[in-house]
Amino acid sequence: MYVDLFCGPGRYKDGTVSTPLLVLDHVIDSSKLRSVTQLLFNDQNPGFIDALKSEVAKVPGVETLRYRPAFRTESIGRDIIPRIERITVPTLFFADPWGYAGVSLDLIETAIRHWGSDFLFFFNYNRINMNLGCEAMNEPINEFFSISRAERLRTLVASLRPAQREEAILKEMQSAIKDLGARVGKFTYRSRSGARTTHHLICVSKHREGMALFKEISAKESTSFEGVVPSLEYDPSANPNQSTLFSGLEPLEEDLLITFAGKVLSPEEIYHDHHTGKPYILRNYRQALLHLEETGAVSIDPPRASRVAGERLPPDARVTFKRTS
């Protein structure tokens, strides 16, 4: 299933299609997805749902879907949790609320409980930052973070500068998600000038392949790179053709030698154990490991001389890290 919790009417005021219609087109275009995917669109505004139903009915190929799109007008909050618990198929949940009201850690935990289910949501940093000190907004902030975390965060950010506040709020949110036994990744959107963050797209997954896929997609959408390392940001002010002369992999190589000292692992095991919360993608790990092999910092089996032509790092290779003294 694909479940959009705050779907809207399907088009922006200027006529541009929004997420529901883009997802619908994607499913229709895939013969595999057409036969297995159920789309569920929800918005508490009945007018939005009526508009979206009309838009969906006009999409070419919608009749080819095995499961017709479903529509709901539920208010998103704790009351919706029992209904989400009844979903028993792998589901991608997407939440783009106005601010953050309705999304809570309990909701996210319930959504990712079933095997193969992931949760994507927009984390509007500006609204949370603005309302942390507003007593009238205590309830939605408490609901999102839990009361104890929200109170701790209010105390912490009171004396911090703006950049430090953003880091603290994100760190608390990521810590809360990790406490659910899940991995968390983010893609950042910046203002037109690039001077400030507007919001973050957050991915929550209990499965390493889900998080890896989010990272690879985010890398392709990045507007800049430090050498070969993606920024994992959309920055309208950035020059996408501008890159540093350096590879950007030196910090990764140093960290790998410390983290995996004395261990023997495959390249994919190294990647999945290490990449969460870091900007590097699988290709970066392969590049770093090959360079470490060249310098003698690690050994790889099979060795370079006996590898099949064109296969620089086989999937079943074993990387041995030296023990630290």
N, C-alpha and C positions, 0 to 999 in steps of 0.2 A: 504494500500500500504506500501511497504518498498522501500525507495529511497536512494540509495547509490550515493552520489554526486561525489566522487573521488574513483571509484571502483578498478582501477588497472586491471591487467591481470588475476587475480584469483589464481595465484600461485606465491610464492616467487622463487628466483633463485635456491634455494636448493630443489625445488619441493613441499614444504609444502603448503597446501591449505590456502588461505587467506579468509577474511571476506565474499566476495560474495558467494563462494562455500559452506562455513559453513552455511550461512543463507539459501541458496537453499536447502541443505540437511535437515535442520531443518523443513522447510516448507513441503517438500516432506514426511517427517516422520510423520507429523500430518494430520490426515484425515480432521480435522476441518479447518486447515490453507490451505490445498491443494485446497479447494473449494471456498475460499473467498479472497485469497491474490494475489495481483499483485506485482511482483518484477520489479523494474526499476533500471538498472545499467547505470551510466554515468561516462565517463572520456573524457577529451578533447584530449587525445592521441588515435587516431584511431587504432594504433597498439595494444594498451592494449585492446580495445573493441573487435577487431578481435580475439585476443587470448582468451578472456573471452567467447566469443560466442562459440568458439571451445570447450572450457572446459565444458561449460554448456550443450552442445549437447551430451556430453559423460556421463553425470551424470545419473545413473540408476533411473528410475521413473520420470524423468522430463516430460515425456509425460502424466503423470497422473494429472498435474496441470490444473486447469480450465482455468487459464489465463497464457499464455506463457510469459516468461520473456521478457521485453522490453529493448532495448539498445539505448543509446544516446551518442553523442560526443560534448556536449555543454561545453563552457567555463563558469566556475562558477564565478559569480560576480553580480553586480546589474542588468545586462541585463536578468538574469534568473528569477528575481522576478515575472514578469508578468505571466510566465509559472507556477510557483509554486502557484500563486493565483488561477489558474484554477483547481487545485486539490481540489476535494470536498468530499473526503472520509478520514476517520481517517488514518493518515500516520505516520510511524516512519522514520524520516530522519536521515541519518548517514553521517558524514563528517570527513574524515581522510586526510586532505590536507597536502602537503609538507610545513610544517610551519603553516601558518594561512591565506595566501592569498586566497581571494575569499569568505571567511566566514565573515559576518558582522552582526551587530545587526539588521539591516533592513531585512536581509535575514532570520535570526532566527525568528524575529517577524512575518514575513509573513508565515513561515513554521508552526508555532504553532497556527495560527489564527483559523484554523478549529477545531471543537470539536474532541477530541480524538487524536490529533496530538502532537507528541513530537519530540525533536531535540537532538541528541547525537553528540558530536564532540570532537576530540582530541585537547586540548589546549596546544600547545608546548611552555611551559614556557621559555625554554632556548633560543629559537629563538626570542621571543618577548623581553626578557630581553636583549639579545645581540643587537637588532636593535632599541631599544628605543632611543638611543643616536646617531643613524646613520641617517644623513639628507637624504641620498639616499633612505631610507626605510620609510620616513614619510608617503607616500601615503597609503601603505597597513595598516600601524598602524592606521592612521586616519580613514581609511575605517572600520576597525574592531571596534574601540572604539567610533568613531565620533571625529571630530576635537577638540572640547572643552575638552572632557574627555582625549584625547591623550596628549594635551598640559599640562593639569593639572597633568597627570601622569608623564610626562617627568620631570617636575619641582620637583615633590615629590620624585622620586626615585634617583635623581642626588646625594643626600647626604646620601643615606641609605646604610647599609651593605647588603651583598647578601641575608641573610635570611629575612631581613626586606623588601628588594625589592620584593621578591617572595610574601610575605604576602600582600604588597601594590598592586601589579599587580592583584593578585587573588581577593582581596577585591573590586577593581575598576571594574573588569569584572563581579563579582557577583552582585554588586550594579547596574550596567548597565542592567543586565538581570532582576533584580527585578523591575526596572523601567518599564519593558514591562508588568508588571502584572503577572509575571511567578515565579515559584519556581526554584531553582537551586541546584543541588547536584554534588559532585565530587568524583572520585576514583583516587588515586594518584599512579603513577609508579615511582619507584626510581631506581637509578643506581645499578650496580652489587655490589658495595661496600656498598650501602645504604646511602652513604654520601650526595647525592644530588638528587633533583627531576629531572626527565627527561621530563615527561609530565603528564597531568591530563585528564581523561575522564570526560567530563562535560555533565550532563543531564539537559535539560530545558523542563519544563512541566507546563502547567496551571492547571493540574488536580492532586489532592492529591493522587489518586491511582497510577498514573504513577510514581510520585516521590517515593512513598512507595515501589513500585516494584523495582525500580532502587536501592534503599537502601538495600532491602533484598538480591538482587543478588550480590551487592557489598560486603555485609557482608560475603557471602559464599566464595567469591574470596579473602578475606583478608588473608594475610600470618601470621598475629599475632593478639592476643587479649590481652587487659588489663582486666584480669578477664573474664567477659562475654561480654565485649564491643569490637566490631571489630575495627581494625585499619583503615579500608577502604583504605588500601594501598596494593600494590604489591611490596614487598621488597625482592629481591633475597638473601640478606644477612641475613634475619631474620630466626630465628629458629621457625617453625610453631608449635612445641610441647612445646615451652617455654611460660609460662603465669605467671602473677603475682598471689600472694596468695590472693589478695583482689578482690572484685567483680567489682570494677570500677564504681559502681553505686552511690556512695556517692554524687558526684557533681550533678548528675541528680536529686536525691531526694531533695537536698537543693534547686535547681533551680525550681523544680515543686512546692514546698511549697510557694515560693515567687511569681512565675508567676501566679498561679491559686488560690491564697489566696481568700477565701470567695466564690468560685465558685463551682458549681455542674455539673459534666461532665461525659461522658462515657469514658472508657479506650481508645477507638479509637479516640474520639474527642480530648482527651489530646494528643495522639500521633501525629495526623495530624496537630494540632495547634502548635506543639512544635519541631518536630524532624528535620525540614529542616535546614541544615547548622550544624547539630550536628551528632556525630558518632553513636547515639543510634538507635536500631531497635525496632520493636513492642514488641518483647519478653523482651527486657530490660525494657520497660515501665511497662509491666505487673509485672515483678519481683520487680521493684522499688515500685510500688503501693501496692503490697502485703506486702512488708517490712514496708512501712509507716503505713499500717493498723495494723501490729503487734505492732508497737511502739506507736500507738494511735495518730499519726500525722494527719491521715485522717480516715474517716469512709466510709464504703462501704455498699450499699444496693443492694442485700440482704446481711445481715451479714454472716460471715464465717460459723456460726453454722447451718444456714438454707439453705446453698447452696447444690445443688445436688452433691452426692459423685463423686469425680474426677473432678468436675468443679470448679477450684480454683478462676477464675475470669470470670463470664459470660459476653458475649458481650454486653448485655443490662444493666449491672451493672451501678450504679450511684455512683460516687466518690465525697464525700464532703470534701473540704479543709477548714480548720479553717481560720478564719479571722486573719490577723496580728494586733497586738496591736498598 
